[in-house]
Amino acid sequence: MNGMPLCIAAVLWGAVAGALLPRAACRFAVPAGEGWRDRCPEGHALRGWLGPARCGECARRGAAAAEPSDACAPPCPAEPSGTSGPSPGTLPYTPSAPLLAAVTALLCAVLTVATGTRPELVVWLLLAPVGVLLAVVDFRVQRLPDPLTLPLAPVALALLGLAALLPEHAGHWSTALYGALALGAGYFGLFLVHPSGMGFGDVKLAVGMGAVLGWYGWSVVLLGAFAGFLLGAVYGGALVVVRRAGRRTAIPFGPFLLSGALAGLVIGACAA
């Protein structure tokens, strides 16, 4: 498979994977110090991590309540146009499934165009939905869940190790390993110097991003790291200019770390 069919397959994969993220995003998007959301506001247990962010029990009760129970009962007044609330069972934080599907599909398309038919493309496509999920959760509650960040580097290195055994790969597993250690150590140093400005979740995420960037060499590691800080600085500066944040306001850095890694990865893949 190559060319257009490969890109279409990647887009379909991204769309399906992205559409399954809202439930996980909702369950992970809780303030620091709280356990992952396992119940809806009505106290019903939430099961599973993939699919729509809805409580099935609340949805069933809402649908039953909406059915007329008395033929002689007066009709309910119509809601004003544009003011209808969320559907029954919708959980407190419900990211748009179509939006997540579109973003993940676009991300997979970009990675496919940049990487081509090289075996590491499979690794990038598998990790892309995880990156989208991490960005959504961190942007919402400034928290990077350990169940996602801790296995990210080992999984990335294992998958890249398999890719390195296949012909026509364009990277090096050893620099992926060293990149993970180097970028993780760099972020850990920043965390020690300025813990209020750099969360430990960012440190754990940096290890995984270092593995991904290191596949294409040290120049890509430096480029991806620089791009992340640049994007974060631009975003923070824009918030200060429009007076939506002060100079000491904390902003979620995970989305910019991920965006910088994406920029470095795309450039590295194109240049490989």
Residue pairs with C-beta under 8 A, 6 or more apart in sequence:
1 9
1 117
2 116
2 117
6 112
6 117
7 109
7 112
7 113
10 108
10 109
10 111
10 112
10 121
10 125
11 105
11 108
11 109
11 112
12 105
13 108
13 125
14 101
14 104
14 105
14 106
14 107
14 108
14 109
14 125
14 128
14 129
15 101
15 102
15 104
15 105
16 101
17 104
17 128
17 129
18 97
18 100
18 101
18 102
18 103
18 104
18 105
18 129
18 132
19 97
19 98
19 100
19 101
20 50
20 51
20 129
21 50
21 95
21 97
21 100
21 104
21 129
21 132
21 133
21 136
22 51
22 52
22 53
22 94
22 95
22 96
22 97
22 100
23 46
23 48
23 49
23 50
23 51
23 52
23 53
23 54
24 49
24 50
24 133
25 53
25 93
25 95
25 100
25 133
25 136
25 137
25 140
26 37
26 53
26 91
26 92
26 93
26 94
26 95
27 36
27 37
27 38
27 46
27 49
28 36
28 37
28 133
28 137
28 143
28 145
28 148
29 37
29 93
29 136
29 137
29 140
29 141
29 143
30 36
30 37
30 141
30 143
31 141
31 143
32 141
32 142
32 143
36 145
37 46
37 91
38 45
38 46
39 45
39 46
40 46
40 55
40 57
40 58
40 89
40 91
41 91
41 92
42 55
42 57
42 58
44 55
44 56
44 57
44 58
46 55
46 91
52 97
53 90
53 91
53 93
53 94
53 95
54 87
54 89
54 90
54 91
54 94
55 89
55 91
56 89
57 89
58 88
58 89
59 87
59 88
59 89
60 89
61 88
62 87
62 88
62 89
63 88
65 88
66 88
86 94
93 140
95 136
100 132
100 136
103 132
104 128
104 129
104 132
107 128
107 131
107 132
107 262
108 125
108 128
110 262
110 266
111 121
111 124
111 125
111 128
111 265
111 266
111 269
112 121
112 125
114 265
114 266
114 269
114 270
115 121
115 124
115 269
116 269
117 168
118 168
118 169
118 170
118 269
118 272
119 162
119 163
119 166
119 167
119 168
119 169
120 160
120 163
120 169
120 170
120 171
120 215
120 269
122 159
122 163
123 156
123 159
123 160
123 163
123 212
124 212
124 265
124 269
126 159
127 152
127 155
127 156
127 159
127 212
130 148
130 152
131 258
131 261
131 262
133 148
134 144
134 145
134 148
134 149
134 205
134 254
134 258
135 254
135 255
135 258
135 259
137 143
137 144
137 145
138 144
138 201
138 252
138 253
138 254
138 255
139 252
139 254
139 255
142 199
142 250
142 251
142 252
143 201
144 199
144 201
144 202
144 204
144 205
144 254
145 201
146 201
146 204
149 201
149 204
149 205
149 208
150 204
152 204
152 205
152 207
152 208
153 180
153 184
153 207
153 208
153 210
153 211
156 176
156 180
156 208
156 211
156 212
157 173
157 176
157 177
157 180
157 211
160 171
160 173
160 176
160 211
160 215
161 173
163 169
163 171
164 171
164 172
164 173
170 216
170 269
170 272
171 215
171 216
171 217
171 272
172 214
172 215
172 217
173 215
175 214
175 215
175 216
175 217
175 218
175 221
176 211
176 212
176 214
176 215
177 211
177 214
178 214
179 210
179 211
179 213
179 214
179 215
179 218
179 221
180 207
180 208
180 210
180 211
180 214
181 207
181 210
182 210
182 214
182 221
183 206
183 207
183 209
183 210
183 213
183 214
183 221
183 225
184 203
184 204
184 206
184 207
184 210
186 206
186 225
187 198
187 202
187 203
187 206
188 203
190 197
190 198
191 198
191 199
191 200
191 202
191 203
196 250
197 250
198 253
199 253
201 254
202 253
202 254
202 257
205 254
205 257
205 258
206 257
209 224
209 257
209 258
209 261
210 221
212 261
212 265
213 220
213 221
213 223
213 224
213 225
213 261
213 264
213 265
213 268
214 220
214 221
215 268
216 264
216 265
216 268
216 269
216 271
216 272
217 268
219 268
220 264
220 265
220 267
220 268
221 264
223 263
223 264
223 267
223 268
224 260
224 261
224 263
224 264
224 265
224 268
225 260
225 264
226 260
227 259
227 260
227 261
227 263
227 264
228 253
228 256
228 257
228 258
228 259
228 260
228 261
229 256
229 260
230 260
231 256
231 259
231 260
232 251
232 253
232 256
232 257
235 251
235 256
236 245
236 249
236 251
239 245
239 249
239 251
240 246
240 247
245 251
